[in-house]
């Protein structure tokens, strides 16, 4: 990468290089090569080549006025560092810098993992056996995450125990109501319906909060996860709510946003939603029956709220991704799907 390309990433390269040298992560003989990594609506992310085979990822908060509690890169760094010696594959954390003056906002540096990231949950161009193996692996990893003893790994204070779903509903409802952009009718209905229909029973585990295919890095040739990324929304929460977040992909049409709804799953070798949930249940002993459509409705509401927040950042001029406006427009259709799930739950 040329110096001109380095400048295009809009980072103070000289200051960053000096900082990394002070941490033993770079040296003056090898000028940094920096490029923007594709993907993501939230925290700007860069790949850094420091020479001698030293490849890193730098992730920072975006500039500008931010929604309270959003862009929690300090939490991302903490949770991945805590999971280093568990059964959950994560990149190695190298440094966290809270000095906002250095490159404009706080940031952290982690190892770069050389693997595959799949953006399309339909996994085009693959053999059926490989698609099945990838879905199996995703189920295995989320089950492993929910099996982590969060207190033993130092995350006992990473969130509040209990009432996770009700607190999340209140959080995202509050964010929507504080937004200057209007929400659709389904969103308003869900904000009233969800807190009035909370399932009985509760459980607390470490949850990812954004567990989906394109937040996983797979081995270059094997159907094996080598890194789970984007822990910004992780906390202590309800494992079935975390699982249902990923499973709402079965309900979202493929041509809408990151879904596999409407695809011929049997023909593709992709498991049904029921089969995927059964794998998880067999691995963990948890049974989602009875309350599943509530958790799906909750997650579609939550995702709609997140996308609404992206639309708000775009309106405020603080969006990271170029497609933020288009992504934000999907909030309404997702809320509509959430209200459909809520009606199914009520009908039962």
C-alpha positions in Angstrom: 0.0 0.0 0.0 1.3 3.4 -0.9 1.6 6.4 1.3 -1.3 7.9 -0.6 -3.5 4.9 0.2 -2.4 5.1 3.9 -3.7 8.7 3.9 -7.0 7.6 2.4 -7.8 5.7 5.6 -8.0 9.0 7.5 -5.8 7.9 10.4 -2.7 9.7 11.7 -0.3 7.0 10.5 2.9 8.5 12.1 1.3 8.8 15.5 -0.1 5.3 15.3 3.2 3.9 14.1 5.0 5.5 17.1 2.5 4.1 19.5 2.7 0.6 18.1 6.5 0.8 18.2 6.3 1.7 21.9 4.2 -1.4 22.5 6.6 -3.7 20.6 4.1 -4.3 17.8 6.0 -2.4 15.1 9.5 -1.0 14.3 10.8 2.0 12.5 12.3 -0.1 9.7 8.9 -1.2 8.4 6.5 1.6 7.6 2.9 0.7 8.5 0.6 -0.2 5.6 -3.0 0.4 6.6 -6.3 -0.2 4.7 -9.9 -0.2 5.6 -11.5 -3.5 6.2 -14.9 -4.0 4.4 -18.1 -4.6 6.3 -19.7 -3.2 9.5 -22.0 -0.4 10.3 -20.6 0.5 13.6 -16.9 0.8 14.6 -14.3 1.7 11.9 -12.0 -1.2 11.4 -8.6 -1.4 9.7 -6.0 -3.9 8.7 -2.4 -3.0 9.6 0.7 -4.6 8.1 3.7 -3.8 10.3 6.2 -5.9 8.4 7.9 -9.2 9.3 4.6 -11.0 9.0 3.0 -8.9 11.7 -0.6 -8.3 10.6 -3.1 -6.7 13.0 -6.6 -5.4 13.0 -7.4 -2.0 14.6 -10.9 -1.2 15.7 -11.9 2.2 16.9 -15.0 4.2 17.9 -16.4 6.4 15.2 -16.1 10.2 15.4 -18.9 12.5 16.4 -21.6 12.5 19.0 -22.6 8.9 19.8 -25.6 7.2 21.4 -24.9 6.4 25.0 -23.6 2.8 25.6 -23.0 2.3 21.8 -19.7 1.5 20.1 -18.4 -0.3 23.3 -15.0 -1.3 22.0 -13.6 -1.5 25.5 -16.1 -4.3 26.2 -15.2 -6.0 22.9 -11.6 -6.0 23.9 -12.4 -7.2 27.5 -14.6 -10.1 26.5 -12.3 -11.5 23.7 -9.3 -11.3 26.1 -11.3 -13.2 28.7 -12.3 -15.9 26.2 -8.7 -16.6 25.1 -8.4 -19.9 26.9 -12.0 -21.2 26.5 -13.7 -23.3 23.9 -14.8 -20.1 22.1 -12.4 -19.2 19.2 -11.4 -15.5 19.3 -8.5 -13.5 18.0 -5.6 -12.7 20.3 -6.0 -9.3 21.9 -2.8 -7.2 21.8 -3.5 -3.7 23.1 -6.3 -1.3 24.2 -5.7 2.5 24.0 -8.3 4.7 25.7 -6.4 7.9 24.8 -8.8 9.6 22.3 -6.2 12.2 21.3 -3.9 9.6 19.7 -6.0 8.8 16.6 -9.2 10.6 17.4 -11.1 8.0 19.4 -10.2 5.0 21.7 -9.1 1.8 19.9 -7.8 -1.7 20.3 -5.4 -3.9 18.3 -5.8 -7.6 17.8 -4.2 -10.3 15.7 -5.4 -10.6 12.1 -7.0 -14.0 11.3 -6.5 -15.2 7.8 -9.7 -17.1 7.0 -13.1 -16.9 5.2 -16.0 -14.7 6.0 -19.3 -15.6 4.4 -21.8 -12.7 3.9 -24.6 -14.7 2.3 -26.3 -17.2 4.6 -27.3 -19.2 1.6 -23.6 -20.0 1.0 -23.7 -19.9 -2.8 -21.2 -22.0 -4.8 -20.8 -24.6 -2.0 -21.5 -28.3 -2.0 -24.4 -29.3 0.2 -22.2 -31.3 2.6 -20.1 -28.2 3.3 -23.1 -26.0 3.8 -24.4 -28.5 6.4 -21.0 -28.7 8.1 -20.8 -24.9 8.4 -24.2 -24.7 10.0 -23.3 -27.5 12.3 -20.2 -25.6 13.3 -22.1 -22.4 14.0 -24.4 -24.3 16.3 -21.5 -25.9 18.1 -19.8 -22.6 18.7 -22.8 -20.8 20.1 -23.4 -23.7 22.4 -19.8 -23.5 23.6 -20.2 -19.8 24.2 -23.3 -20.4 26.4 -21.4 -23.1 28.3 -18.6 -20.6 29.4 -18.4 -20.1 33.2 -18.4 -16.3 32.9 -17.4 -15.8 36.6 -14.4 -18.1 36.3 -13.1 -16.1 33.2 -13.4 -12.8 35.1 -16.7 -11.6 33.6 -18.9 -11.8 36.7 -19.5 -8.1 36.5 -19.8 -7.9 32.7 -23.6 -7.3 33.0 -26.5 -7.7 35.3 -27.8 -11.2 36.1 -31.5 -11.8 35.3 -34.2 -9.9 33.5 -32.0 -9.6 30.4 -34.9 -9.6 27.8 -37.0 -7.1 29.7 -34.0 -4.8 30.1 -33.2 -5.1 26.5 -36.7 -4.3 25.4 -36.6 -1.2 27.6 -33.2 -0.2 26.2 -34.1 -0.4 22.6 -37.6 1.1 23.2 -35.9 4.1 24.8 -33.5 4.5 22.0 -36.3 4.4 19.4 -38.3 7.0 21.4 -35.3 9.3 21.7 -34.7 9.1 18.0 -35.7 12.1 15.8 -36.8 9.6 13.0 -40.3 8.1 13.2 -40.8 4.3 13.6 -43.5 2.3 11.8 -46.8 0.9 13.2 -45.4 -2.6 13.9 -42.5 -1.1 15.9 -44.9 0.8 18.1 -47.0 -2.3 18.6 -44.0 -4.4 19.6 -42.9 -1.8 22.1 -46.2 -2.3 23.9 -46.6 -6.0 23.3 -43.2 -7.4 24.3 -43.0 -6.2 27.9 -46.6 -7.5 28.4 -45.8 -11.0 27.2 -42.5 -11.9 28.8 -42.1 -15.7 29.2 -41.7 -17.1 32.7 -38.4 -18.5 33.8 -34.9 -17.0 33.4 -31.3 -18.0 32.9 -28.0 -16.1 32.6 -25.0 -16.9 30.5 -22.5 -14.9 28.5 -24.2 -13.9 25.2 -22.7 -12.5 22.0 -25.7 -10.2 21.1 -24.8 -10.3 17.4 -24.1 -13.9 16.6 -24.5 -14.5 12.9 -22.6 -16.1 10.0 -20.8 -12.9 8.8 -19.4 -12.3 12.3 -17.5 -15.6 12.2 -14.2 -16.3 10.5 -13.8 -19.8 9.2 -10.6 -21.7 8.5 -9.3 -21.1 4.9 -10.3 -24.7 3.8 -12.1 -26.4 6.7 -15.7 -25.8 8.0 -14.2 -24.7 11.3 -14.6 -21.3 13.1 -11.3 -19.8 14.0 -12.6 -16.5 15.3 -15.9 -14.9 16.6 -15.9 -11.2 16.0 -18.0 -8.1 16.7 -18.7 -8.5 20.4 -19.9 -4.9 20.8 -23.3 -6.0 22.0 -22.1 -8.9 24.3 -23.2 -9.0 27.9 -24.7 -11.4 30.4 -28.1 -12.4 29.2 -30.5 -15.2 28.3 -29.0 -17.9 26.0 -32.3 -18.6 24.1 -32.6 -14.9 23.2 -29.1 -15.1 21.9 -29.8 -18.2 19.9 -33.1 -16.7 18.5 -31.2 -13.7 17.2 -29.3 -15.9 14.8 -32.4 -18.0 14.0 -34.5 -15.1 12.9 -32.5 -15.4 9.7 -34.8 -18.3 8.8 -37.7 -15.9 9.0 -36.2 -13.0 7.0 -36.6 -13.2 3.2 -33.3 -13.8 1.4 -33.8 -10.7 -0.8 -34.6 -8.4 2.2 -31.5 -8.6 4.5 -29.2 -11.4 5.5 -31.9 -14.0 5.6 -32.5 -17.5 4.1 -36.3 -17.2 4.2 -37.9 -18.4 0.9 -34.8 -20.5 -0.1 -35.2 -24.2 -0.8 -33.2 -25.2 2.2 -33.5 -29.0 1.6 -32.2 -28.6 -1.9 -29.2 -26.5 -0.6 -28.4 -28.9 2.3 -29.1 -26.1 4.9 -30.9 -27.3 8.0 -34.4 -26.1 8.8 -34.8 -23.7 11.8 -36.3 -26.6 13.8 -33.2 -28.8 13.1 -30.8 -26.1 14.0 -32.6 -25.4 17.3 -32.6 -29.1 18.0 -28.8 -29.3 17.5 -28.4 -26.6 20.1 -30.9 -28.3 22.4 -29.0 -31.6 22.1 -25.7 -29.9 23.0 -27.0 -27.8 25.9 -30.1 -29.5 27.2 -32.1 -26.3 26.8 -35.6 -26.5 25.3 -37.0 -23.5 23.4 -40.4 -24.9 22.8 -43.3 -22.9 23.9 -41.7 -19.5 23.9 -39.8 -19.6 20.6 -42.0 -17.1 18.7 -41.7 -14.6 21.5 -37.9 -14.7 21.3 -38.0 -14.4 17.5 -40.4 -11.4 17.8 -38.1 -9.8 20.4 -35.0 -10.2 18.2 -36.7 -8.9 15.1 -37.8 -5.9 17.2 -34.2 -5.5 18.6 -32.7 -5.8 15.1 -35.2 -3.2 13.7 -34.2 -0.9 16.6 -30.5 -1.4 15.7 -31.1 -0.6 12.1 -33.2 2.4 13.1 -30.2 3.6 15.0 -28.1 3.2 11.9 -30.6 5.3 10.0 -30.4 7.9 12.8 -26.6 8.0 12.6 -26.9 8.4 8.8 -29.3 11.3 9.3 -26.9 12.9 11.8 -23.9 12.4 9.5 -22.1 9.9 11.8 -22.6 6.7 9.8 -19.5 4.5 9.1 -20.8 2.6 6.1 -21.7 4.0 2.7 -24.9 2.0 2.7 -26.2 3.1 6.1 -29.3 4.9 4.7 -30.3 1.8 2.7 -29.7 -0.5 5.7 -31.7 1.8 8.0 -34.7 1.5 5.6 -34.9 -2.2 6.5 -36.0 -1.5 10.1 -39.7 -1.2 9.1 -39.9 -4.6 7.2 -38.1 -6.4 10.1 -40.5 -4.9 12.6 -43.4 -6.1 10.5 -41.9 -9.7 10.6 -41.5 -9.3 14.4 -45.2 -8.3 14.8 -46.1 -11.4 12.7 -44.1 -13.6 15.1 -45.8 -11.9 18.1 -49.2 -12.6 16.6 -48.3 -16.3 16.2 -47.1 -16.5 19.8 -50.4 -14.9 21.0 -52.4 -17.3 18.8 -50.8 -20.3 20.6 
